[in-house]
Amino acid sequence: MLRIKKNKPAISGEVKSFRTVRRLNINRTYTPLKIGIVAGYILLGMISASSSMFGILVGALLRIAGY
């Protein structure tokens, strides 16, 4: 039976668990990007505009093709 050691340091809520840190180090594809709020909105707007332009282009090509 294990006894609880006296004067153990308090566990902080800010520290990531070892498994989380290890998993992030092994699999880098899930590393979150840290960019500013304004840059995130600009990026979101650019993605939205490019997808809209692609849809307009495909629609125009289908219209020209007669579908």
C-alpha positions as CSV (number, residue, x, y, z in Angstrom):
1,M,0.0,0.0,0.0
2,L,1.3,3.4,-1.0
3,R,1.3,6.3,1.4
4,I,0.6,9.9,0.4
5,K,3.8,11.9,0.8
6,K,3.6,15.0,3.0
7,N,4.5,18.5,1.6
8,K,3.8,17.5,-2.0
9,P,3.5,20.5,-4.3
10,A,0.1,21.6,-5.4
11,I,-1.1,20.5,-8.9
12,S,-1.5,23.5,-11.1
13,G,-4.5,23.7,-13.5
14,E,-2.4,25.5,-16.1
15,V,0.1,22.7,-16.7
16,K,-0.7,20.3,-19.6
17,S,-0.7,16.6,-18.7
18,F,2.3,14.6,-19.9
19,R,0.3,12.5,-22.3
20,T,-1.1,15.6,-24.0
21,V,2.3,17.1,-24.5
22,R,3.8,13.8,-25.7
23,R,0.9,13.3,-28.2
24,L,1.3,16.9,-29.6
25,N,5.1,16.3,-30.0
26,I,4.6,13.0,-31.8
27,N,1.7,14.1,-34.1
28,R,2.5,17.7,-35.2
29,T,-0.6,17.9,-37.5
30,Y,-2.8,18.8,-34.6
31,T,-0.6,21.8,-33.4
32,P,-2.9,24.8,-33.3
33,L,-1.9,27.9,-35.2
34,K,-1.5,31.0,-33.1
35,I,-2.3,34.0,-35.2
36,G,-4.0,37.3,-34.2
37,I,-7.7,37.8,-34.3
38,V,-7.6,40.3,-37.2
39,A,-5.3,37.9,-39.2
40,G,-7.8,35.1,-38.6
41,Y,-10.7,37.2,-39.9
42,I,-8.6,38.2,-43.0
43,L,-7.8,34.6,-43.7
44,L,-11.4,33.5,-43.2
45,G,-12.5,36.3,-45.7
46,M,-9.9,35.2,-48.2
47,I,-11.0,31.6,-48.0
48,S,-14.7,32.6,-48.3
49,A,-13.9,34.9,-51.3
50,S,-11.9,32.2,-53.2
51,S,-14.6,29.6,-52.7
52,S,-17.3,32.0,-53.9
53,M,-15.2,32.9,-57.0
54,F,-14.7,29.2,-57.7
55,G,-18.5,28.6,-57.5
56,I,-19.2,31.5,-59.8
57,L,-16.6,30.2,-62.3
58,V,-18.0,26.6,-62.2
59,G,-21.5,28.0,-62.7
60,A,-20.5,30.1,-65.6
61,L,-18.7,27.2,-67.3
62,L,-21.7,24.9,-66.8
63,R,-23.9,27.7,-68.2
64,I,-21.7,28.0,-71.3
65,A,-21.6,24.2,-71.7
66,G,-25.5,24.2,-71.7
67,Y,-26.3,22.3,-68.5
